Amino acid sequence: MKRLFLAFPLLCLACATPVTVVRTVDDRPRLLLQGAPEGAMLLVDGKPVGKASAFSGNPGVCLVEPGVHLLEVRLGGQVLVSQKAFFGGGEQRTLVVPQEAAQ
């Protein structure tokens, strides 16, 4: 009986299935915005992405697809920054809004 008591946990361990963890890496390029005023919006290729302050890198970044994109930061109807940029796989860029444009 004592041997059966000791063998039971070993039998249970032998029947356990292995644990597999799969992790995927998101290597899309990242865009950070610096110096954008409160209320400014980020547009990528003319499409609104969200509030510019959400992409300051603390904690949010804007993930974009590789390729050439037109980046704009607008406050109301005014374009504060407009820049075309090429993004490669896995890179991170920072778009700086000049202080004089933000005022």
C-alpha positions in Angstrom: 0.0 0.0 0.0 2.9 2.3 0.8 4.4 1.7 -2.6 1.1 2.6 -4.3 0.9 5.8 -2.3 4.4 6.8 -3.5 3.9 5.7 -7.1 0.6 7.6 -7.6 2.2 11.1 -7.8 4.8 9.8 -10.3 2.1 8.3 -12.5 0.2 11.6 -12.4 3.3 13.5 -13.5 4.0 11.1 -16.3 0.5 11.8 -17.7 0.9 15.6 -17.6 1.0 17.3 -21.0 3.8 19.6 -21.8 3.2 23.4 -21.5 4.0 25.4 -24.7 4.2 29.1 -24.8 4.1 30.9 -28.1 5.1 34.6 -28.3 4.8 36.7 -31.4 7.0 39.8 -31.9 5.3 42.9 -33.3 8.1 44.4 -35.4 6.0 47.1 -37.0 7.6 50.6 -37.0 6.8 52.9 -34.1 6.1 56.6 -34.1 6.4 58.8 -31.1 5.3 62.4 -30.9 7.1 65.1 -28.8 5.9 68.5 -28.0 2.4 68.2 -29.3 -0.1 70.6 -27.5 -3.1 69.4 -25.7 -6.0 68.7 -28.1 -3.8 68.2 -31.2 -4.6 65.2 -33.4 -2.3 62.8 -35.3 -3.2 62.0 -38.8 -1.3 59.3 -40.8 -1.9 59.4 -44.6 -4.8 61.9 -44.0 -6.7 59.5 -41.6 -7.1 60.5 -37.9 -5.3 58.1 -35.6 -6.0 59.7 -32.2 -4.9 62.5 -29.8 -1.3 63.4 -30.3 -0.7 63.3 -26.6 -1.5 59.6 -26.5 1.6 58.8 -28.6 4.3 60.5 -26.5 5.9 57.2 -25.7 4.8 57.3 -22.1 3.3 54.6 -22.5 1.7 54.8 -25.9 3.3 54.7 -29.4 1.7 54.7 -32.8 2.3 51.5 -34.8 2.5 52.0 -38.5 3.0 49.7 -41.4 6.3 49.7 -43.2 6.5 52.1 -46.1 6.1 55.8 -46.9 3.5 57.8 -44.9 2.4 61.4 -44.6 2.4 62.4 -40.9 0.5 65.4 -39.8 -0.3 67.0 -36.4 -3.3 69.3 -36.4 -4.8 71.5 -33.8 -8.3 72.5 -35.0 -7.9 73.3 -38.7 -4.3 74.4 -38.3 -1.5 72.0 -39.5 1.3 72.2 -36.9 3.6 69.7 -38.6 3.4 67.9 -41.9 6.2 65.4 -42.9 6.6 62.5 -45.3 8.6 59.7 -43.8 9.7 56.2 -44.8 9.4 53.5 -42.1 11.3 50.3 -42.2 10.6 47.2 -40.2 11.1 47.5 -36.4 12.4 51.1 -36.4 11.2 53.8 -34.1 11.0 57.5 -35.1 10.1 60.6 -33.1 8.2 63.5 -34.7 8.9 66.7 -32.9 6.3 69.5 -32.9 8.2 72.8 -32.7 7.2 75.0 -29.8 6.5 78.0 -32.0 4.0 75.9 -34.0 2.3 74.7 -30.9 1.5 78.2 -29.6 
